[in-house]
Amino acid sequence: MEFLKKHYEKLILIIVLLILSAGAVMMPISVSQQREAEEARRSELLRPKVKALVPVDLVTNEMTLTRVQTKVDFDLAGQHNLFNPVKWVQKSDGSFIKVKTGNEIGLGAMVVSAITPLMLTVSFDEVTGTNDSLKYTITVVKETLPQGNRKATRQVEPKADNSLLAIKKVTGPVEAPTAITLELKGDRDPITITREKGYSRVIGYSADLRYDPENLIRKNVRTKDQIMLGGASGELYNVIAIEPGEVVFSAKSNLKQTAVKLSAATK
């Protein structure tokens, strides 16, 4: 105790020096810690952590865009009659036809039931007379001509040249030729016929037509024939061509041409 009384000032000084020494030791550590904290704050301010953006839900927008880009077909000719009122046409027997597709009347309802080839035939029938009166009987049939003018029979001399034909060559004895080569007026190529074998070729066609809305049947229709559909107030059609598989009509009102195929049931 006596020692403390004599040396307490030294003890206090020692304690103070120890505290100062501890402070001097702790100062660099504190400064370092403060510097690190300052760097952390600066980094946080200059390079802050940014949360990733949450994708925007565009499902409804994409669906709307898809609908806009999708082509929409408006059927104005369907089962409804808002823009296409149904037309009813009276038949010749008084009944009515409902026109839904347009093919119930007119050429759409025309049926080509048959198409028949029309032939040109030439035959060497006989030899008549003798010497200077010698003549050949030759028959020409053109089925494209009107009924009364289709068949023409001529007795011609061996060197005949008339309005129907011209004989170009006689093969064999004149009084009994084995073949005759002749040229029909209007044809460019000569033909050869014998007593046993004549000549024939297709030069056109006729057609049988059926029009059910008016119970109309026309047989043996030829090119240039006419047919009226729809009664007195209907449409007049000219037959302008008949081919092996179709008949071509021309409307008199507007010259519109329409081909009607041979019915599949008759092929």
Phi and psi in degrees as GROMACS dihedral restraints (atoms count N, CA, C in turn):
[ dihedral_restraints ]
;  ai    aj    ak    al  type     phi  dphi    fc
    3     4     5     6     1   -62.6    20    10
    4     5     6     7     1   -36.4    20    10
    6     7     8     9     1   -64.5    20    10
    7     8     9    10     1   -40.9    20    10
    9    10    11    12     1   -65.0    20    10
   10    11    12    13     1   -38.4    20    10
   12    13    14    15     1   -64.5    20    10
   13    14    15    16     1   -37.5    20    10
   15    16    17    18     1   -78.9    20    10
   16    17    18    19     1   -30.6    20    10
   18    19    20    21     1  -119.2    20    10
   19    20    21    22     1    22.4    20    10
   21    22    23    24     1   -67.7    20    10
   22    23    24    25     1   -29.7    20    10
   24    25    26    27     1   -66.9    20    10
   25    26    27    28     1   -37.4    20    10
   27    28    29    30     1   -68.0    20    10
   28    29    30    31     1   -38.1    20    10
   30    31    32    33     1   -64.2    20    10
   31    32    33    34     1   -41.9    20    10
   33    34    35    36     1   -62.4    20    10
   34    35    36    37     1   -42.2    20    10
   36    37    38    39     1   -62.6    20    10
   37    38    39    40     1   -41.2    20    10
   39    40    41    42     1   -62.6    20    10
   40    41    42    43     1   -43.3    20    10
   42    43    44    45     1   -61.9    20    10
   43    44    45    46     1   -42.6    20    10
   45    46    47    48     1   -62.1    20    10
   46    47    48    49     1   -42.6    20    10
   48    49    50    51     1   -64.8    20    10
   49    50    51    52     1   -38.8    20    10
   51    52    53    54     1   -62.9    20    10
   52    53    54    55     1   -41.3    20    10
   54    55    56    57     1   -64.1    20    10
   55    56    57    58     1   -41.8    20    10
   57    58    59    60     1   -65.8    20    10
   58    59    60    61     1   -38.5    20    10
   60    61    62    63     1   -64.1    20    10
   61    62    63    64     1   -41.7    20    10
   63    64    65    66     1   -63.2    20    10
   64    65    66    67     1   -39.9    20    10
   66    67    68    69     1   -64.2    20    10
   67    68    69    70     1   -39.3    20    10
   69    70    71    72     1   -66.0    20    10
   70    71    72    73     1   -35.3    20    10
   72    73    74    75     1   -70.3    20    10
   73    74    75    76     1   -38.9    20    10
   75    76    77    78     1   -77.1    20    10
   76    77    78    79     1   -21.3    20    10
   78    79    80    81     1   -59.4    20    10
   79    80    81    82     1   -52.0    20    10
   81    82    83    84     1   -60.7    20    10
   82    83    84    85     1   -36.5    20    10
   84    85    86    87     1   -64.6    20    10
   85    86    87    88     1   -43.4    20    10
   87    88    89    90     1   -64.8    20    10
   88    89    90    91     1   -42.3    20    10
   90    91    92    93     1   -61.1    20    10
   91    92    93    94     1   -41.0    20    10
   93    94    95    96     1   -63.6    20    10
   94    95    96    97     1   -41.9    20    10
   96    97    98    99     1   -64.5    20    10
   97    98    99   100     1   -40.6    20    10
   99   100   101   102     1   -64.8    20    10
  100   101   102   103     1   -39.1    20    10
  102   103   104   105     1   -64.3    20    10
  103   104   105   106     1   -42.4    20    10
  105   106   107   108     1   -64.5    20    10
  106   107   108   109     1   -39.3    20    10
  108   109   110   111     1   -65.0    20    10
  109   110   111   112     1   -40.0    20    10
  111   112   113   114     1   -64.6    20    10
  112   113   114   115     1   -40.9    20    10
  114   115   116   117     1   -63.1    20    10
  115   116   117   118     1   -39.4    20    10
  117   118   119   120     1   -64.3    20    10
  118   119   120   121     1   -42.6    20    10
  120   121   122   123     1   -65.1    20    10
  121   122   123   124     1   -40.8    20    10
  123   124   125   126     1   -63.6    20    10
  124   125   126   127     1   -43.9    20    10
  126   127   128   129     1   -63.3    20    10
  127   128   129   130     1   -37.3    20    10
  129   130   131   132     1   -67.1    20    10
  130   131   132   133     1   -35.3    20    10
  132   133   134   135     1   -76.7    20    10
  133   134   135   136     1   -41.1    20    10
  135   136   137   138     1   -80.2    20    10
  136   137   138   139     1   -34.4    20    10
  138   139   140   141     1  -129.1    20    10
  139   140   141   142     1    67.4    20    10
  141   142   143   144     1   -66.7    20    10
  142   143   144   145     1   152.5    20    10
  144   145   146   147     1   -78.4    20    10
  145   146   147   148     1   121.0    20    10
  147   148   149   150     1  -104.8    20    10
  148   149   150   151     1   130.7    20    10
  150   151   152   153     1   -70.9    20    10
  151   152   153   154     1   140.1    20    10
  153   154   155   156     1   -62.3    20    10
  154   155   156   157     1   140.5    20    10
  156   157   158   159     1   -69.2    20    10
  157   158   159   160     1   135.5    20    10
  159   160   161   162     1   -79.3    20    10
  160   161   162   163     1   124.6    20    10
  162   163   164   165     1   -54.2    20    10
  163   164   165   166     1   137.3    20    10
  165   166   167   168     1   -76.0    20    10
  166   167   168   169     1   136.3    20    10
  168   169   170   171     1   -74.8    20    10
  169   170   171   172     1   105.5    20    10
  171   172   173   174     1  -107.3    20    10
  172   173   174   175     1    16.8    20    10
  174   175   176   177     1   -57.3    20    10
  175   176   177   178     1   -48.3    20    10
  177   178   179   180     1   -65.4    20    10
  178   179   180   181     1   -38.0    20    10
  180   181   182   183     1   -64.5    20    10
  181   182   183   184     1   -42.8    20    10
  183   184   185   186     1   -65.3    20    10
  184   185   186   187     1   -37.0    20    10
  186   187   188   189     1   -65.2    20    10
  187   188   189   190     1   -40.7    20    10
  189   190   191   192     1   -63.8    20    10
  190   191   192   193     1   -43.5    20    10
  192   193   194   195     1   -62.6    20    10
  193   194   195   196     1   -39.7    20    10
  195   196   197   198     1   -63.2    20    10
  196   197   198   199     1   -42.2    20    10
  198   199   200   201     1   -64.0    20    10
  199   200   201   202     1   -37.6    20    10
  201   202   203   204     1   -66.8    20    10
  202   203   204   205     1   -38.6    20    10
  204   205   206   207     1   -81.1    20    10
  205   206   207   208     1   -13.8    20    10
  207   208   209   210     1   -82.0    20    10
  208   209   210   211     1   127.9    20    10
  210   211   212   213     1   -70.5    20    10
  211   212   213   214     1   133.8    20    10
  213   214   215   216     1  -113.0    20    10
  214   215   216   217     1   121.4    20    10
  216   217   218   219     1   -95.6    20    10
  217   218   219   220     1   121.0    20    10
  219   220   221   222     1   -95.1    20    10
  220   221   222   223     1   116.2    20    10
  222   223   224   225     1   -91.0    20    10
  223   224   225   226     1   100.2    20    10
  225   226   227   228     1   -94.1    20    10
  226   227   228   229     1     4.1    20    10
  228   229   230   231     1  -122.2    20    10
  229   230   231   232     1    27.2    20    10
  231   232   233   234     1   -82.8    20    10
  232   233   234   235     1  -141.6    20    10
  234   235   236   237     1   -76.9    20    10
  235   236   237   238     1   -17.9    20    10
  237   238   239   240     1   -80.0    20    10
  238   239   240   241     1   164.6    20    10
  240   241   242   243     1  -124.3    20    10
  241   242   243   244     1    23.4    20    10
  243   244   245   246     1   -64.1    20    10
  244   245   246   247     1   -48.4    20    10
  246   247   248   249     1  -103.4    20    10
  247   248   249   250     1    -9.6    20    10
  249   250   251   252     1  -132.6    20    10
  250   251   252   253     1    76.5    20    10
  252   253   254   255     1   -61.1    20    10
  253   254   255   256     1   142.1    20    10
  255   256   257   258     1   -72.4    20    10
  256   257   258   259     1   136.3    20    10
  258   259   260   261     1  -100.9    20    10
  259   260   261   262     1   134.6    20    10
  261   262   263   264     1  -112.8    20    10
  262   263   264   265     1   131.5    20    10
  264   265   266   267     1  -120.1    20    10
  265   266   267   268     1   133.2    20    10
  267   268   269   270     1   -84.2    20    10
  268   269   270   271     1   131.1    20    10
  270   271   272   273     1   -82.0    20    10
  271   272   273   274     1   170.5    20    10
  273   274   275   276     1   -64.2    20    10
  274   275   276   277     1   -25.6    20    10
  276   277   278   279     1   -87.6    20    10
  277   278   279   280     1     3.8    20    10
  279   280   281   282     1    97.4    20    10
  280   281   282   283     1   -16.0    20    10
  282   283   284   285     1   -78.1    20    10
  283   284   285   286     1   169.7    20    10
  285   286   287   288     1  -117.7    20    10
  286   287   288   289     1   149.3    20    10
  288   289   290   291     1  -114.8    20    10
  289   290   291   292     1   131.2    20    10
  291   292   293   294     1   -87.2    20    10
  292   293   294   295     1   116.8    20    10
  294   295   296   297     1   -91.8    20    10
  295   296   297   298     1   103.3    20    10
  297   298   299   300     1  -103.7    20    10
  298   299   300   301     1   -40.6    20    10
  300   301   302   303     1  -106.2    20    10
  301   302   303   304     1   -14.3    20    10
  303   304   305   306     1    95.5    20    10
  304   305   306   307     1   -12.9    20    10
  306   307   308   309     1   -97.8    20    10
  307   308   309   310     1     6.5    20    10
  309   310   311   312     1   -77.3    20    10
  310   311   312   313     1   -21.9    20    10
  312   313   314   315     1  -134.0    20    10
  313   314   315   316     1   171.9    20    10
  315   316   317   318     1    72.6    20    10
  316   317   318   319     1  -162.1    20    10
  318   319   320   321     1   -65.2    20    10
  319   320   321   322     1   -19.8    20    10
  321   322   323   324     1   -63.2    20    10
  322   323   324   325     1   -24.2    20    10
  324   325   326   327     1  -101.6    20    10
  325   326   327   328     1     2.6    20    10
  327   328   329   330     1   -75.5    20    10
  328   329   330   331     1   136.6    20    10
  330   331   332   333     1  -118.4    20    10
  331   332   333   334     1   124.0    20    10
  333   334   335   336     1   -92.6    20    10
  334   335   336   337     1   102.6    20    10
  336   337   338   339     1   -84.5    20    10
  337   338   339   340     1   -23.4    20    10
  339   340   341   342     1  -160.4    20    10
  340   341   342   343     1   146.7    20    10
  342   343   344   345     1  -130.2    20    10
  343   344   345   346     1   123.2    20    10
  345   346   347   348     1  -115.6    20    10
  346   347   348   349     1   131.5    20    10
  348   349   350   351     1   -65.5    20    10
  349   350   351   352     1   143.4    20    10
  351   352   353   354     1  -108.3    20    10
  352   353   354   355     1   129.0    20    10
  354   355   356   357     1  -105.9    20    10
  355   356   357   358     1   153.4    20    10
  357   358   359   360     1  -109.1    20    10
  358   359   360   361     1   122.5    20    10
  360   361   362   363     1  -127.0    20    10
  361   362   363   364     1   140.8    20    10
  363   364   365   366     1  -130.5    20    10
  364   365   366   367     1   128.8    20    10
  366   367   368   369     1  -130.9    20    10
  367   368   369   370     1   146.8    20    10
  369   370   371   372     1  -101.2    20    10
  370   371   372   373     1   106.5    20    10
  372   373   374   375     1   -85.8    20    10
  373   374   375   376     1   -51.9    20    10
  375   376   377   378     1  -165.1    20    10
  376   377   378   379     1   170.4    20    10
  378   379   380   381     1  -113.7    20    10
  379   380   381   382     1   131.0    20    10
  381   382   383   384     1  -124.6    20    10
  382   383   384   385     1   156.2    20    10
  384   385   386   387     1    77.5    20    10
  385   386   387   388     1   179.1    20    10
  387   388   389   390     1  -142.6    20    10
  388   389   390   391     1   159.0    20    10
  390   391   392   393     1    48.8    20    10
  391   392   393   394     1  -121.1    20    10
  393   394   395   396     1   -69.6    20    10
  394   395   396   397     1   -18.6    20    10
  396   397   398   399     1   -98.5    20    10
  397   398   399   400     1    14.4    20    10
  399   400   401   402     1   -67.2    20    10
  400   401   402   403     1   131.4    20    10
  402   403   404   405     1  -141.5    20    10
  403   404   405   406     1   152.3    20    10
  405   406   407   408     1  -109.5    20    10
  406   407   408   409     1   133.7    20    10
  408   409   410   411     1   -92.8    20    10
  409   410   411   412     1   115.9    20    10
  411   412   413   414     1  -125.0    20    10
  412   413   414   415     1   132.2    20    10
  414   415   416   417     1  -114.8    20    10
  415   416   417   418     1   130.9    20    10
  417   418   419   420     1  -119.7    20    10
  418   419   420   421     1   126.1    20    10
  420   421   422   423     1  -120.5    20    10
  421   422   423   424     1   121.4    20    10
  423   424   425   426     1  -114.9    20    10
  424   425   426   427     1   105.8    20    10
  426   427   428   429     1   -72.8    20    10
  427   428   429   430     1    -8.6    20    10
  429   430   431   432     1   -80.1    20    10
  430   431   432   433     1   -15.9    20    10
  432   433   434   435     1   -80.6    20    10
  433   434   435   436     1   162.4    20    10
  435   436   437   438     1   -55.6    20    10
  436   437   438   439     1   157.8    20    10
  438   439   440   441     1   -51.5    20    10
  439   440   441   442     1   -44.9    20    10
  441   442   443   444     1   -77.5    20    10
  442   443   444   445     1   -11.6    20    10
  444   445   446   447     1  -113.5    20    10
  445   446   447   448     1     7.7    20    10
  447   448   449   450     1   -72.3    20    10
  448   449   450   451     1   -37.4    20    10
  450   451   452   453     1  -106.6    20    10
  451   452   453   454     1   128.5    20    10
  453   454   455   456     1  -131.3    20    10
  454   455   456   457     1   122.4    20    10
  456   457   458   459     1  -112.7    20    10
  457   458   459   460     1   129.0    20    10
  459   460   461   462     1  -128.0    20    10
  460   461   462   463     1   141.5    20    10
  462   463   464   465     1  -103.3    20    10
  463   464   465   466     1   111.1    20    10
  465   466   467   468     1  -121.8    20    10
  466   467   468   469     1   154.4    20    10
  468   469   470   471     1   -79.4    20    10
  469   470   471   472     1   161.9    20    10
  471   472   473   474     1   -56.1    20    10
  472   473   474   475     1   -24.9    20    10
  474   475   476   477     1  -116.1    20    10
  475   476   477   478     1    34.6    20    10
  477   478   479   480     1   -66.5    20    10
  478   479   480   481     1   147.9    20    10
  480   481   482   483     1  -150.6    20    10
  481   482   483   484     1    96.2    20    10
  483   484   485   486     1  -126.2    20    10
  484   485   486   487     1  -165.5    20    10
  486   487   488   489     1   -71.4    20    10
  487   488   489   490     1   -15.2    20    10
  489   490   491   492     1   -98.8    20    10
  490   491   492   493     1   -43.5    20    10
  492   493   494   495     1  -157.1    20    10
  493   494   495   496     1   168.2    20    10
  495   496   497   498     1  -135.4    20    10
  496   497   498   499     1   126.1    20    10
  498   499   500   501     1   -81.6    20    10
  499   500   501   502     1   122.9    20    10
  501   502   503   504     1   -97.2    20    10
  502   503   504   505     1   -30.9    20    10
  504   505   506   507     1  -158.4    20    10
  505   506   507   508     1   140.2    20    10
  507   508   509   510     1  -116.7    20    10
  508   509   510   511     1   120.9    20    10
  510   511   512   513     1   -97.7    20    10
  511   512   513   514     1   129.8    20    10
  513   514   515   516     1    90.5    20    10
  514   515   516   517     1  -172.1    20    10
  516   517   518   519     1   -58.8    20    10
  517   518   519   520     1   141.0    20    10
  519   520   521   522     1   -62.2    20    10
  520   521   522   523     1   -37.1    20    10
  522   523   524   525     1   -77.8    20    10
  523   524   525   526     1   -15.3    20    10
  525   526   527   528     1  -147.5    20    10
  526   527   528   529     1    65.6    20    10
  528   529   530   531     1   -65.4    20    10
  529   530   531   532     1   143.7    20    10
  531   532   533   534     1   -84.9    20    10
  532   533   534   535     1   -20.5    20    10
  534   535   536   537     1  -161.5    20    10
  535   536   537   538     1   150.9    20    10
  537   538   539   540     1  -127.4    20    10
  538   539   540   541     1   128.5    20    10
  540   541   542   543     1  -103.8    20    10
  541   542   543   544     1   124.8    20    10
  543   544   545   546     1  -139.1    20    10
  544   545   546   547     1   168.2    20    10
  546   547   548   549     1  -129.5    20    10
  547   548   549   550     1   122.9    20    10
  549   550   551   552     1   -77.9    20    10
  550   551   552   553     1   142.5    20    10
  552   553   554   555     1   -64.5    20    10
  553   554   555   556     1   128.1    20    10
  555   556   557   558     1    99.1    20    10
  556   557   558   559     1   -16.2    20    10
  558   559   560   561     1  -100.8    20    10
  559   560   561   562     1   145.8    20    10
  561   562   563   564     1   -93.4    20    10
  562   563   564   565     1   -26.4    20    10
  564   565   566   567     1  -100.8    20    10
  565   566   567   568     1   130.3    20    10
  567   568   569   570     1   -70.4    20    10
  568   569   570   571     1   157.3    20    10
  570   571   572   573     1  -127.4    20    10
  571   572   573   574     1   156.8    20    10
  573   574   575   576     1  -121.9    20    10
  574   575   576   577     1   131.1    20    10
  576   577   578   579     1  -130.2    20    10
  577   578   579   580     1   156.8    20    10
  579   580   581   582     1  -129.7    20    10
  580   581   582   583     1   173.6    20    10
  582   583   584   585     1   -64.2    20    10
  583   584   585   586     1   -31.8    20    10
  585   586   587   588     1   -86.7    20    10
  586   587   588   589     1   -29.9    20    10
  588   589   590   591     1  -135.8    20    10
  589   590   591   592     1   118.0    20    10
  591   592   593   594     1   -87.7    20    10
  592   593   594   595     1  -159.6    20    10
  594   595   596   597     1  -127.9    20    10
  595   596   597   598     1   141.6    20    10
  597   598   599   600     1  -152.0    20    10
  598   599   600   601     1   148.0    20    10
  600   601   602   603     1  -158.6    20    10
  601   602   603   604     1   158.5    20    10
  603   604   605   606     1   -78.8    20    10
  604   605   606   607     1   128.3    20    10
  606   607   608   609     1  -121.1    20    10
  607   608   609   610     1     3.6    20    10
  609   610   611   612     1   173.1    20    10
  610   611   612   613     1  -173.6    20    10
  612   613   614   615     1  -143.6    20    10
  613   614   615   616     1   151.7    20    10
  615   616   617   618     1  -118.3    20    10
  616   617   618   619     1   160.6    20    10
  618   619   620   621     1  -135.0    20    10
  619   620   621   622     1   148.6    20    10
  621   622   623   624     1  -104.5    20    10
  622   623   624   625     1   129.1    20    10
  624   625   626   627     1  -118.7    20    10
  625   626   627   628     1   149.7    20    10
  627   628   629   630     1  -136.8    20    10
  628   629   630   631     1   130.8    20    10
  630   631   632   633     1  -126.8    20    10
  631   632   633   634     1    95.6    20    10
  633   634   635   636     1   -63.3    20    10
  634   635   636   637     1   -36.1    20    10
  636   637   638   639     1   -56.4    20    10
  637   638   639   640     1   -25.5    20    10
  639   640   641   642     1  -119.7    20    10
  640   641   642   643     1    12.9    20    10
  642   643   644   645     1    50.8    20    10
  643   644   645   646     1    42.0    20    10
  645   646   647   648     1   -99.5    20    10
  646   647   648   649     1   131.1    20    10
  648   649   650   651     1  -128.2    20    10
  649   650   651   652     1   124.4    20    10
  651   652   653   654     1  -124.2    20    10
  652   653   654   655     1   123.6    20    10
  654   655   656   657     1  -110.0    20    10
  655   656   657   658     1   153.1    20    10
  657   658   659   660     1    57.2    20    10
  658   659   660   661     1    41.7    20    10
  660   661   662   663     1   -73.8    20    10
  661   662   663   664     1   136.2    20    10
  663   664   665   666     1  -115.4    20    10
  664   665   666   667     1   166.2    20    10
  666   667   668   669     1   -59.4    20    10
  667   668   669   670     1   139.7    20    10
  669   670   671   672     1    83.6    20    10
  670   671   672   673     1    -4.1    20    10
  672   673   674   675     1   -71.3    20    10
  673   674   675   676     1   162.4    20    10
  675   676   677   678     1  -123.7    20    10
  676   677   678   679     1   153.2    20    10
  678   679   680   681     1  -143.5    20    10
  679   680   681   682     1   131.8    20    10
  681   682   683   684     1  -101.1    20    10
  682   683   684   685     1   128.3    20    10
  684   685   686   687     1  -119.2    20    10
  685   686   687   688     1   133.5    20    10
  687   688   689   690     1    95.2    20    10
  688   689   690   691     1    17.8    20    10
  690   691   692   693     1    76.0    20    10
  691   692   693   694     1  -163.5    20    10
  693   694   695   696     1   -62.7    20    10
  694   695   696   697     1   -30.0    20    10
  696   697   698   699     1   -97.7    20    10
  697   698   699   700     1    12.1    20    10
  699   700   701   702     1   -87.5    20    10
  700   701   702   703     1  -148.8    20    10
  702   703   704   705     1  -116.9    20    10
  703   704   705   706     1   136.7    20    10
  705   706   707   708     1   -97.8    20    10
  706   707   708   709     1   130.6    20    10
  708   709   710   711     1  -118.7    20    10
  709   710   711   712     1   139.0    20    10
  711   712   713   714     1   -98.6    20    10
  712   713   714   715     1   137.8    20    10
  714   715   716   717     1   -86.2    20    10
  715   716   717   718     1   109.4    20    10
  717   718   719   720     1  -102.5    20    10
  718   719   720   721     1   -14.5    20    10
  720   721   722   723     1  -162.4    20    10
  721   722   723   724     1   143.3    20    10
  723   724   725   726     1  -130.1    20    10
  724   725   726   727     1   119.0    20    10
  726   727   728   729     1  -112.5    20    10
  727   728   729   730     1   170.3    20    10
  729   730   731   732     1   -56.1    20    10
  730   731   732   733     1   -26.9    20    10
  732   733   734   735     1  -121.3    20    10
  733   734   735   736     1     4.4    20    10
  735   736   737   738     1  -162.5    20    10
  736   737   738   739     1   161.8    20    10
  738   739   740   741     1  -121.7    20    10
  739   740   741   742     1   132.9    20    10
  741   742   743   744     1  -106.4    20    10
  742   743   744   745     1   125.8    20    10
  744   745   746   747     1  -109.6    20    10
  745   746   747   748     1   152.0    20    10
  747   748   749   750     1  -128.0    20    10
  748   749   750   751     1   121.9    20    10
  750   751   752   753     1   -70.7    20    10
  751   752   753   754     1   132.1    20    10
  753   754   755   756     1   -68.0    20    10
  754   755   756   757     1   -31.0    20    10
  756   757   758   759     1   -69.3    20    10
  757   758   759   760     1   -39.3    20    10
  759   760   761   762     1  -132.8    20    10
  760   761   762   763     1     4.4    20    10
  762   763   764   765     1    63.3    20    10
  763   764   765   766     1    16.7    20    10
  765   766   767   768     1   -68.8    20    10
  766   767   768   769     1   130.7    20    10
  768   769   770   771     1   -98.3    20    10
  769   770   771   772     1   138.3    20    10
  771   772   773   774     1  -136.5    20    10
  772   773   774   775     1   129.0    20    10
  774   775   776   777     1   -98.4    20    10
  775   776   777   778     1   129.1    20    10
  777   778   779   780     1  -111.2    20    10
  778   779   780   781     1   120.2    20    10
  780   781   782   783     1   -73.5    20    10
  781   782   783   784     1   153.1    20    10
  783   784   785   786     1   -62.9    20    10
  784   785   786   787     1   133.6    20    10
  786   787   788   789     1   -56.6    20    10
  787   788   789   790     1   132.8    20    10
  789   790   791   792     1   -61.5    20    10
  790   791   792   793     1   -26.7    20    10
  792   793   794   795     1   -69.8    20    10
  793   794   795   796     1   -18.7    20    10
  795   796   797   798     1  -105.4    20    10
  796   797   798   799     1    -4.2    20    10
